[in-house]
């Protein structure tokens, strides 16, 4: 029996909406992570001298990484505020607000005078702007995941949700590419004096492009269905903590190891290569650039693979590989740049097969009406115990023991934590069933538009 023209038209419209949402999720998240990654790279390379002067370069680096951590610590505020709003007023409006917030903060960092000009006010303002970046990213991730996955087929949630996961490596690729180009074009003195600011100021134009894309999107079908049924939560944060504690715990723990692994191979590796292996700044950035470029393709591939195999099993196997690889990477990195670059590529490839399925796995832990809040809280709270402290601990452990072994053991410990989260989590079938039930009441394209809030 053939579908009616109306059904076929509705299906085509949904596919078109899914493609637009995938692009909007990817580009918007990439732009926000460009801003975040520019700061991360600058913290490793120049912020220690410019904003935290000290006779001991390691001390300056530690202080610079402390401001890096502020961007993670502030994420839960973004998760609480914007996550709640995403389940109450809609995904689209919140995603526009988070993009504006992080873009403005990044632009202002680009014009912030250094410690030599402003004294202690300079690092204080830098920390405040970094805090604003973290708030924006904290509210961004959950919405970006839902923006793409709620337009797509629930049975392909792994692929569609991976659009938001491509954002970090794509943003990291753009950020490190810009910094690498500036490092080649400018002298060391020019780069440290004003060249690094160019990468921050570019965010103004990039954010404008992202806003243009997101403003053209409609609200997601899932949120429209919740509006039609009038099932939007009034107190989503309280509901998540009281009704879905296991889901929240599983979602938090499953993120820890991927965050730490990413911090190692995109942030700390820059410090390790330049200070421990005596490589140039440009060489270290190039290694990260190569790994990040491959992630842009590997992450959606991993998401698609997770739609065809058991998502939890794929996640668990990838986590075990993440625990083993650092014990191989550090010895081989001593052999020179090519060995370092190969090690970074493999490390980020392993991360891809964690990060690609991760968005779908986390979203599937929560019911549709609490997904933005639950996903945002899990993402941001995990960041505090994962990515926020990782560069600090890596630096402190290396300083204390003068050996890579404690760093590798630390990563292995976080893998154990993540495996516990995977075991606690539920599989995809529950979420697919919930979405199917909600889709019955979703407004059709020819229905009256949902009431604006």
N, C-alpha and C positions, 0 to 999 in steps of 0.2 A: 504494500500500500504506500503510495507516494504522499509526501507531506504536502499540505496546502500551500499556495503561494504566500500566505501570511506567515506560516511557520517557517518556510524557507527564508523569507525576508528577515524575520526576527533572528534566525540563526546566523545569517550573513552579517546582520548588524552587530550581533554579539562578537563574532570573530573579528570584525573590524575594530570594535571597541577594545577587544583584548589586545590587538596589535598596537593600537595607540597608547593604551595603558602601559604595556610593556616598555614602549619607547619612552614614555613620560617618566616611568619609575626609574628606568636605567639612567636617562640623561640627568634628571633632577638629583638623584642620589650621587651620581658621578660628580656633579658640580659641587655639591655639598662636601663630598669627600676630597675633592681637589683642595678646597679650602682647609679641611682638616689635615690633609697630608702635607700641604705646604708648610703648615706650622710644625708638624712632626719632624720633617726633614730639617727645617731651619733650627729647631731646638737641638738637634744632634750636631749641626754644623756651625752655626754662628751665634745663636742666642746666648750661649754661655759667656762669650766675651762681650757682647753688646749690652746685655741687660743684667748680667750677674757677674761682674768682674771679680776675679780672684787670682791670687798668685798660683794656686793649684788648679790646672785645667780640669782635673777630674771633679773638683768641687763645683766649678762652674757648670760642667755637664750635668751633674746631679741636680743642681738647682734648676737648670733648664728643663730637665726631664720632670721635675716637680710640677712645673706649669703644664707640661704635657699631661700629667696625671689629673690636673684640675679639669681638663676637658672630659675626662671619664667620670670623675666624681660628680660633676654637675649634670651628667646625663639623666640620673634618676629624676631630677626636678623636671626636665623636659618630658620624661616618660610619664610622670604623674600628671602634669598639667596638660600636655598635648595628647597623651594617650586617652585620658578621660574625655577631652573634647572630641577626639576622633570617633568615639563611640556614641557621643551625644549629638554633635552638630554635623558630623560627616568627615570623610577622609580628605576630600579635595581642599576644603577651606583650611584645614590644619596644615596640609602639605605646602600650601602657598606661604603661610605664615612662617614655617620653619625655614624655608628657603631664604626668605627676606632676612630673617634674624641672623643666620650664619653668614650670609653674604656681607651684610653690613659690618659685622664684627671683624671679618677677615680684611675688608677694605681698610678699616680703621687701624688695624695692626700695621698695615703697609705704610701708614703715614705717622706712626708713633715715633717720637724722638727716642734716642737711646739713653742709657744711664748717664753718659758723659754730658748730655744736654739737660736732662730733667732731674737727674739724681734718682732718689728712691721712688719718686712718683712714676717713673717709666716702668719698672718691673711690676709695680702695683696695678697700673692700668693694663699692662699686658696680661696679668693674671685675670683681671676682670673680663677682658675681651675673650680670653680663652674659655672662661666660664660660660660666656654667652654662646660661644661656638658649641660647647658641650650640650647646653640646653637645647639648641636647635637640632643637633644630631640625635639627641635622645628622643625627641618627638618625631623625627623624620623616619626612622627605620621601620617601625611598626606600620605606619601609614603607607610607605612605599611598597612594602611586601603585600599589603592588602589591596592596594591600588591595582597591581598587576594580577594577583592571584584571584581576586573576586570578580574580575572580568572574564577570566579564563575558565576552561573546563576543570572542575575539581579533580578529575582523574589525571590531569597534567599539572597539578599544583606545583610539583617540584620544579618543572621548567619555568612556568610563569612567575613563581615567587623568586626565582633566581635572578630576575631582572634587578631587584634591589641589591642582590649580592654582588653583581658585576660592578656596581657603583664604586666600592672601595678600591679594587685594583685599577679600574679605569681612571678614577680620580687620582690615585697614587701614580699611575702612569703619566697622566698629564702634569702633575705637580713635579715629579722627578725629572720628566722630560724638559720642562721649562727651566728648572734649576740646573740641570746638566748643560743645557744650551747656554745659559747665562755664565756657567762656570767656564765653558770653552771660550765664549766671546769676550769675557772680561778678565782682567787681572785679579789676583787674590785680593788686593787692596780695594779695587772697584767693587767686587762682589760683596765684600764685608761692609763696605761703606754705604752703598745704595743699591747694588744689583739685586740683592735678595728681595728688596721691596717691590720690584717689578712684578714678581710672581704673585704677591698679595694683591696688588692693585688690579691685576687682570680679572680678579673675581667679580668686579663690578659689571663688566660686560658679560661674563659667563652667567651670572645670576639673572640678568635681564633675559637672556635666551631661555633659561630654564623656566622662568615665570611665564613667558609667552607660550611654552608648550603645555604647562600645567593648567593655565587659565582656559584652554580650549577643551579640556576634558569634562565629561559629565561625572556625576556621582556614581559610585559603584552599584551594580545591581543588588548586591547583598544588603547594602545600607538602605537602598530604596525599599527593599522588601521589609526590612525592620521598621521603616517609617510607615509602610502600608499596614503592617500588623500592630503598630504602636508598641513594639517590644524593646525600644531603646532603653538601656539601663539608666536609672536616675543616679545611682551611686556605684559606678563600675569598679572603682578602686576597692571599695569595701567588699563588693561581691567577689572579686578575684581572690582576695585574701581569705574570705570566709567560706566560699563554696568550691574553690579550685586550688587548694594549697599544693596538692601533689603535682598538678599540671605546672604550676608556677615553679616549684622546686626542680622538676625535670627540665623545664625550659632554661632555667638559670644555669644549672650545672652543665648542661650539654654545650654551653657556649664558652666555658672557661678555657679549655685547651686550645680551641681555634684562635681565640683572642691572643693568648700568650704566644702561640706559634707565629701569628701574623706580626706581633710586635718584635719578635726575634728577627724575622727575615725581611722586614721592611724598615724598621726603625733602628734597633740596636746593632744590626749588622753593619750599619754605616759607621758607628763608633768603633766597633770591633775591627773593621777592616782598616780604618785610618789610624787608630791608635795602637792596636796590637800587631797588625800585619804590615804596617807602614805603607799602605796603598794610598793613592791619591783620592781626593774627594770625588773627582770625576769617574774614576774606575769603580768606586763603591756604588755610586749612583747608577752607573750603567748596568751593573749586575742586578740591582733591584728593578731597573727598567725592563730588562729582558724577562725576568720572572713575572712581573706584573702584566706584561703584554700577553704572555701565554695564558694567564689567569682569565683574561677577558673572554677567551674561548672555552677554557676548561670548566669554568663555573657553570655556565648554562648547560654544558654537556653533562656535568655531574648531576645537575638538577633533573635533566631528562632521564638519565640512567636510573635515578632514584624513583622515577615513576614506573619503571619496568621491573625493578627488583624490590626487595624489602628495604624500605628506607632506613629503618633502624639498623639492619645488618650492615648496609653500606657505610653508615655513619660510624658504627663500632669498629669495623675493619680499618677505616681511614684513621680513626683515633689511635689505634694501636700502631699504625705506621708512623704517625706523628710522634709517638713516644720513642720509637726506635731511631728515627732519622738523625736527631742531633748528635748521637753517639758516633755516627758516620761523618756528619758534616764537619765538625770542628777539626778532627785530624786531617781531613782532605783539604780544608781551606788553607792550611799551611803551605800547600804545594804551589800556590800562586793564584793569579786572577782567574784563569780559566777554571781551575778547580773550585774557587769560591763561587763564581757565577753558576757553575753546574750545580753546586750545592744549594744555592738560593733557588734556582729553578725547580729542583726536585722538592725542596721544602714548601714552596708556594704551590706546586702541583698537588702535593698531599693536602695542603690547606684547602685547595679548590674542591676536593672531594669531601671535605667536611663542610665547607662554606656553601657550596651549591645546594645540597639538600637541607641545610640548616633552617632557612627561612620557612620552608613548607613544614618541616618537623615541628618548629616552635608554634607556628600558627595553628597547626592541627591539635595542639594540646588544649586549646580553648574553644568554647562554644562561640558561634558567629557574633553574638551580641556583646561579647567581652573580648574579642580578639585584638582590637587595637590596644586596649588597656593592658591586657595580659601580655601580649607580645612586647609592648614597649617597656613594661616593668621588667620582664625577663631580660631583655636586651641590655637595659641600662644598669640593672643591679649586678648582672654578670660582669659588666665592664669594670666595676669597681674592684672585684676580686681577681679579675683576669688581666685585661689589657692595661688598666690604669697603673698598676704597680709593677708590671713586668719589666719595663726598661729600667726602673729604679733598682729592682732586685737583681737584674742582670748585671748592672754596673756595680752594685755593692758587692755581689758575690765574686765578681771577677777581681775587684780591688782587694777583697779580704783573703781570697785563696790563690790568686794568680794562676787560675786553672779553669779550663772550660768544663770540667767534669761536674761541678755543682750546678752549672747552668743547664746541662743536659738532664741531670737528675730532677731539677725543678720542673722542667717541661714534662718529664715522665710522670711526676706526681700530679700535675694538672690533668694529664690524660686519664689517670685513675678516677679523678673527680668527674670528668666528662662521661666516662663509661657508666658510672653510677646514674647519671642523669638519663642516659640512653635506656638503661634498664627500667627506670621508673616511668618513662614516657609511654604514651599509647600510640598505636599504629594509625595509618592513614584512613582505614576503613570507617572509623567512627566519624571523622570529620566529613568525609565524602557523603555519608548518610545524612548528617545534619544539614549540609548545604543543599542536598537534594530535597529535603523536606521544606526548607526555606524557599527554594526556587519556585515552589508551587504557587506561592503568593506574590512573587515578584511582579511588578508592573510590566506590562507589555509595551513595546515601542509606541503603539497607538493609544495607550491609556493616557489619561490626564497626567501631567507632570506632578511629581511629589511636591508636597507643600514645602516651601522654602522656610528655613529657620532663621 
